[in-house]
Amino acid sequence: MNGYKFYPQTVVWEVTFACNMRCLHCGTSAGKARPDELTTAESLAVIDELAELGCQVINLSGGEPLLRKDWRQLAERIKQRDMMVHIISNGYLVDEATVADFKRLQFDNIGISFDGTTKTHDYIRRTPGSHDRAYNAMSLLSKAGMHFCAVTQISNINLGEIDDIRKELIDVGCKGWRIQMTTATGRMPKDLALTLDNYPRLIDKLLDYAKDESVIRVDVGENIGYYGCRGTELVGGQPYLGCYAGTRVLGIESDGKLKGCLSMPEEFVEGNLRDSSLTAIWNDPDKFAYNRKFTKESARGECHDCRFLPLCRGGCTTTSVGASGHRADNPYCIYRIEKKQGIEPTITPLMQELLGRFKEPAESTEER
């Protein structure tokens, strides 16, 4: 990625590991707060440092971020530093007072996790009544005129209910729907993650929903699609440029550990801001090498010799590691699936230009 400016444009921050649920699909197995979570003073200093690095969006996450007592103070500082503040919550603690705080603090977006009809959502969340509390949270946000979205993790458990989920969201007044694919990480059993035979069904559904977004707009997660015909159609014919972890995206854990993306497993921790400043870690040329210094030898299997590797670099790192154990050997690539079916990929003029401009990632450090 020579000549590419690295800055943490979007930060997803696990402000606490504490959670009032034990969701089946939780990628980090959140539950109890870590014993050494960042203090308020440390967190405010992190916000200031991110502002100086050019950060534009901070997404407060968890665990359940509303369990952190000073979340309002953190949000206020983020806005004071002219950054956008988002939050992702399971909705269980959202009441009228919370919504009033969201409005007062000028939250730019509130994401509410919503994973199925009543029985399925409560099963996934392992919390009776969690569906109704999430639905009520969205109802309150809708009535208050707040900008919010639903966030749905799709797996084999709830793929069959995706139309029913959409209907419920439309009924409650939700205008935005973030759909991600559950990865086989954390608590999620591999046999319940979306299987490859069901994966094209999800993509077909998303393409179908995209035909009419006048009622609810679908935001497709970064771990769905890639190249081929349907993958290219999902992104409106634009080239997919791979995982942004450690280049434009940063994940912060509640005890100060830094990763390129919060979803990544612990093997991708680059350091702790208590041992070195966030700025020093981010600006270290040897950090986040899996992306910043990606080479062809990083890829395995069909990704290794793929024509699109110089652009996509194997797609979502977390999905690939969860499925194959490797940074870039990603079976959840619709191009790979379509190729086996004899389907020729869509290649737009812009893709052709980029493929000609970017040389294939080098095979070794000597060739770089």
Disulfide bonds with the S-S distance in Angstrom:
none
